[in-house]
Amino acid sequence: MHAQDEGGRGLFLPVLLLTITSLGWFMFQATQLLAERNTLRQSREAQQAQVQQSQQLRDSLDGLARDTARLAERGNPNAKLVVDELRKRGVTINPEAPPASPK
């Protein structure tokens, strides 16, 4: 007896349909993943300008904090007050830290 069922049809057609369906599903999934990847890439690129601006602001604030700490070390009472208040809030300032290099 051959690999045929009672209706006279072989296994070729069901296997072919299963193969085509599976291939179509995998292609659909690959297309969806590529689209999501492109969307994520675009989102990241859109945020880069904001990240750079925030880094510049942070560098400026760090420089201001270093300068204030140096003034406090030289005896400026207002700078001492600011540094003491920042220390109370858990902010530590390293006046010897080098300025951040631009990226």
C-alpha positions as semicolon CSV with decimal commas, in nm:
position;residue;x (nm);y (nm);z (nm)
1;M;0,000;0,000;0,000
2;H;0,122;0,349;-0,083
3;A;0,123;0,659;0,137
4;Q;-0,233;0,741;0,037
5;D;-0,547;0,771;0,244
6;E;-0,889;0,631;0,160
7;G;-0,979;0,917;-0,077
8;G;-0,685;0,842;-0,301
9;R;-0,492;1,153;-0,208
10;G;-0,137;1,142;-0,084
11;L;0,035;1,332;0,194
12;F;0,190;1,573;-0,054
13;L;-0,088;1,833;-0,048
14;P;-0,122;1,861;0,333
15;V;0,257;1,879;0,376
16;L;0,279;2,140;0,100
17;L;0,006;2,352;0,261
18;L;0,173;2,324;0,602
19;T;0,508;2,424;0,454
20;I;0,364;2,723;0,268
21;T;0,170;2,836;0,576
22;S;0,475;2,805;0,799
23;L;0,693;2,993;0,552
24;G;0,434;3,268;0,524
25;W;0,411;3,297;0,904
26;F;0,789;3,321;0,941
27;M;0,807;3,588;0,671
28;F;0,530;3,785;0,841
29;Q;0,711;3,764;1,176
30;A;1,041;3,872;1,019
31;T;0,872;4,170;0,856
32;Q;0,711;4,273;1,185
33;L;1,040;4,245;1,372
34;L;1,220;4,457;1,114
35;A;0,948;4,722;1,135
36;E;0,975;4,730;1,517
37;R;1,353;4,750;1,493
38;N;1,328;5,052;1,261
39;T;1,079;5,218;1,494
40;L;1,310;5,169;1,792
41;R;1,604;5,305;1,594
42;Q;1,405;5,616;1,497
43;S;1,298;5,669;1,858
44;R;1,655;5,647;1,977
45;E;1,777;5,889;1,711
46;A;1,500;6,133;1,803
47;Q;1,616;6,129;2,167
48;Q;1,984;6,188;2,093
49;A;1,953;6,568;2,076
50;Q;1,778;6,576;2,413
51;V;2,038;6,345;2,566
52;Q;2,318;6,571;2,443
53;Q;2,142;6,880;2,579
54;S;2,092;6,717;2,917
55;Q;2,461;6,615;2,926
56;Q;2,564;6,972;2,850
57;L;2,336;7,101;3,126
58;R;2,477;6,847;3,370
59;D;2,833;6,946;3,279
60;S;2,744;7,312;3,335
61;L;2,589;7,236;3,674
62;D;2,889;7,025;3,774
63;G;3,120;7,314;3,681
64;L;2,909;7,556;3,883
65;A;2,915;7,320;4,181
66;R;3,295;7,284;4,155
67;D;3,341;7,660;4,141
68;T;3,110;7,704;4,441
69;A;3,306;7,442;4,636
70;R;3,633;7,620;4,555
71;L;3,485;7,947;4,676
72;A;3,375;7,776;4,996
73;E;3,728;7,642;5,048
74;R;3,862;7,998;5,014
75;G;3,630;8,116;5,288
76;N;3,330;8,264;5,108
77;P;3,045;8,239;5,364
78;N;2,766;8,223;5,104
79;A;2,941;7,947;4,912
80;K;2,996;7,759;5,240
81;L;2,624;7,784;5,314
82;V;2,535;7,647;4,970
83;V;2,785;7,360;4,996
84;D;2,667;7,273;5,348
85;E;2,302;7,267;5,236
86;L;2,388;7,048;4,941
87;R;2,584;6,814;5,168
88;K;2,280;6,788;5,400
89;R;2,077;6,676;5,100
90;G;2,329;6,409;5,004
91;V;2,499;6,596;4,721
92;T;2,874;6,566;4,728
93;I;3,096;6,797;4,527
94;N;3,449;6,708;4,428
95;P;3,622;7,038;4,350
96;E;3,926;6,852;4,218
97;A;3,729;6,657;3,957
98;P;3,826;6,749;3,602
99;P;3,559;6,905;3,382
100;A;3,381;6,656;3,160
101;S;3,519;6,647;2,808
102;P;3,273;6,729;2,527
103;K;3,154;6,428;2,331
